[in-house]
């Protein structure tokens, strides 16, 4: 029990340490807009305009056109904002995304995050057998952080309705520590997963609304 309690404490410390002071400043601005319905509508309108170059990959409504590219519709705004910053800082590796992010102002990053967060996700209809297996694995390894609905929270991503191909790609990168995704907790959590396990979890997540 002591070992488990210590592990949880260290996990919380790790999560707290992954976010810089600049994120909290952004969060305050994000929260202020979200608390004002008129400001939120205005920010989403501007976010749609600013995201014109995102449409080719992520789709106009945040449902991506390419299966290996993540859906952004319904994603948590705080999480989206932090990921844009991570691309800008080189903490997430993608040459194309890193180049695009650098041309955005901080306000545009906030507006785009709010725009995509307000879009409707689109779940899929994967194989029921895979879904059942994936649900079991998810409940064992992922539920505690990503939640029973896989909607995450301000600092943890929504996984529900995500493209299975993207989930497989992303989780495999964490497991294999390829460098594109750098999150020690995730790498540790998915380390025991076999390829078939990852495919099943991806199917389950894709099925969730």
Wavefront OBJ file of the C-alpha trace (Angstrom):
o trace
v 0.000 0.000 0.000
v 2.779 2.446 0.826
v 4.437 1.770 -2.487
v 1.153 2.401 -4.335
v 0.554 5.640 -2.441
v 4.068 6.809 -3.223
v 3.586 5.993 -6.890
v 0.413 8.072 -7.006
v 2.094 10.996 -5.297
v 4.984 10.859 -7.755
v 2.530 10.688 -10.645
v 0.764 13.829 -9.453
v 4.102 15.586 -9.034
v 5.102 14.552 -12.513
v 1.853 15.826 -14.035
v 2.158 19.132 -12.209
v 5.716 19.528 -13.430
v 4.899 19.039 -17.107
v 3.194 22.393 -17.442
v 5.162 25.606 -17.520
v 4.178 28.924 -15.980
v 3.174 30.151 -19.437
v 0.430 27.517 -19.581
v -1.227 28.837 -16.450
v -1.244 32.339 -17.926
v -2.863 30.939 -21.048
v -5.341 28.974 -18.953
v -6.449 32.157 -17.210
v -7.098 33.829 -20.567
v -8.827 30.721 -21.888
v -11.017 30.488 -18.798
v -11.947 34.149 -18.979
v -13.175 33.711 -22.548
v -15.048 30.513 -21.722
v -16.817 32.282 -18.832
v -18.140 34.966 -21.195
v -20.570 33.524 -23.765
v -20.235 36.479 -26.126
v -16.434 36.403 -25.941
v -16.482 32.647 -26.517
v -18.611 32.933 -29.659
v -16.350 35.679 -30.976
v -13.201 33.660 -30.223
v -14.619 30.603 -31.986
v -15.447 32.666 -35.066
v -11.907 34.040 -35.121
v -10.538 30.575 -34.404
v -12.287 29.160 -37.444
v -10.689 31.874 -39.571
v -7.240 31.342 -38.066
v -7.467 27.580 -38.584
v -7.840 27.848 -42.367
v -4.526 26.062 -42.891
v -5.580 23.235 -40.534
v -8.518 22.215 -42.719
v -6.446 20.215 -45.217
v -5.507 17.673 -42.537
v -7.818 18.138 -39.551
v -10.974 18.965 -41.500
v -13.119 22.068 -41.342
v -15.096 20.747 -38.377
v -12.213 19.044 -36.597
v -12.900 15.556 -37.954
v -9.684 14.819 -39.791
v -9.557 13.710 -43.394
v -6.567 11.447 -42.812
v -6.882 8.475 -40.432
v -3.391 8.954 -39.016
v -4.127 12.620 -38.204
v -6.008 13.256 -34.935
v -9.573 14.463 -34.753
v -9.707 17.771 -32.878
v -13.495 18.083 -32.642
v -14.591 18.168 -29.016
v -11.036 18.030 -27.713
v -10.406 19.842 -24.430
v -9.406 23.438 -25.176
v -6.740 23.601 -22.465
v -5.137 20.442 -23.775
v -5.183 21.699 -27.371
v -3.572 24.959 -26.310
v -0.774 23.180 -24.476
v -0.105 20.891 -27.436
v 0.296 23.843 -29.791
v 2.845 25.244 -27.349
v 4.653 21.922 -27.165
v 4.996 21.842 -30.920
v 6.354 25.383 -30.756
v 8.869 24.386 -28.078
v 9.868 21.201 -29.892
v 8.479 18.953 -27.153
v 6.272 17.322 -29.765
v 8.001 16.379 -32.979
v 6.393 16.941 -36.362
v 8.230 19.085 -38.880
v 5.056 20.229 -40.619
v 3.160 21.088 -37.425
v 6.155 22.751 -35.798
v 6.530 25.068 -38.777
v 2.851 26.034 -38.826
v 2.559 26.641 -35.099
v 5.403 29.146 -35.136
v 3.413 31.574 -37.288
v 0.496 31.719 -34.829
v 0.161 34.382 -32.167
v -0.763 33.339 -28.631
v -4.272 34.749 -29.094
v -4.736 32.764 -32.309
v -3.672 29.577 -30.538
v -6.326 30.223 -27.886
v -8.988 30.988 -30.500
v -8.221 27.869 -32.546
v -8.293 25.721 -29.408
v -11.706 27.086 -28.471
v -13.040 26.656 -32.003
v -12.135 22.975 -32.236
v -13.258 22.299 -28.669
v -16.718 23.518 -29.671
v -17.094 21.145 -32.631
v -18.997 17.851 -32.510
v -16.946 14.636 -32.482
v -17.968 11.730 -34.697
v -17.655 8.204 -33.238
v -17.088 5.226 -35.510
v -18.529 1.709 -35.639
v -15.580 -0.670 -35.219
v -15.732 -4.440 -34.759
v -17.712 -5.333 -31.612
v -15.289 -8.073 -30.556
v -12.359 -5.656 -30.667
v -14.386 -3.062 -28.789
v -15.120 -5.497 -25.946
v -11.468 -6.488 -25.628
v -10.337 -2.878 -25.846
v -12.766 -1.787 -23.137
v -11.295 -4.318 -20.730
v -7.735 -3.138 -21.381
v -8.754 0.519 -21.211
v -10.441 0.050 -17.849
v -7.298 -1.560 -16.472
v -4.702 0.896 -17.771
v -6.317 4.127 -18.953
v -9.517 4.837 -17.058
v -7.912 6.429 -14.012
v -6.457 9.312 -16.026
v -8.670 9.579 -19.112
v -11.934 8.872 -17.283
v -14.766 6.400 -17.706
v -16.006 8.194 -20.834
v -12.477 8.834 -22.198
v -13.211 12.565 -22.288
v -10.144 13.452 -20.209
v -9.985 16.892 -18.602
v -8.177 20.223 -18.917
v -4.724 18.628 -19.007
v -5.532 15.116 -20.235
v -6.775 14.571 -23.796
v -10.168 13.377 -24.893
v -9.710 10.015 -26.632
v -13.354 9.191 -27.345
v -14.269 9.160 -31.077
v -10.618 9.378 -32.085
v -9.471 7.701 -35.308
v -8.219 4.194 -34.436
v -5.271 4.575 -36.792
v -4.121 7.659 -34.925
v -4.512 5.985 -31.533
v -2.444 3.018 -32.721
v 0.267 5.313 -34.079
v 0.387 7.511 -30.994
v 0.331 4.709 -28.404
v 2.977 2.763 -30.328
v 5.231 5.816 -30.300
v 4.811 6.143 -26.546
v 5.462 2.447 -26.006
v 8.512 2.325 -28.262
v 9.836 5.713 -27.083
v 10.477 6.877 -30.631
v 10.772 10.530 -29.570
v 7.784 12.085 -31.340
v 5.766 11.915 -28.138
v 7.535 12.555 -24.836
v 5.526 11.706 -21.729
v 7.161 9.352 -19.256
v 3.910 8.400 -17.554
v 2.272 7.375 -20.830
v 5.310 5.384 -21.940
v 5.287 3.505 -18.643
v 1.528 2.863 -18.763
v 1.500 1.394 -22.277
v 4.813 -0.487 -22.037
v 3.167 -3.917 -21.518
v 0.776 -3.590 -24.471
v 1.144 -5.845 -27.490
v 0.222 -4.589 -30.955
v -3.078 -6.474 -30.830
v -3.892 -4.856 -27.476
v -3.296 -1.387 -28.879
v -5.532 -2.137 -31.860
v -8.315 -3.269 -29.523
v -8.051 -0.176 -27.301
v -8.124 2.015 -30.409
v -11.317 0.323 -31.595
v -12.975 0.829 -28.214
v -12.046 4.517 -28.093
v -13.258 5.078 -31.639
v -16.665 3.693 -30.656
v -17.219 6.138 -27.795
v -19.317 9.300 -28.307
l 1 2 3 4 5 6 7 8 9 10 11 12 13 14 15 16 17 18 19 20 21 22 23 24 25 26 27 28 29 30 31 32 33 34 35 36 37 38 39 40 41 42 43 44 45 46 47 48 49 50 51 52 53 54 55 56 57 58 59 60 61 62 63 64 65 66 67 68 69 70 71 72 73 74 75 76 77 78 79 80 81 82 83 84 85 86 87 88 89 90 91 92 93 94 95 96 97 98 99 100 101 102 103 104 105 106 107 108 109 110 111 112 113 114 115 116 117 118 119 120 121 122 123 124 125 126 127 128 129 130 131 132 133 134 135 136 137 138 139 140 141 142 143 144 145 146 147 148 149 150 151 152 153 154 155 156 157 158 159 160 161 162 163 164 165 166 167 168 169 170 171 172 173 174 175 176 177 178 179 180 181 182 183 184 185 186 187 188 189 190 191 192 193 194 195 196 197 198 199 200 201 202 203 204 205 206 207 208 209
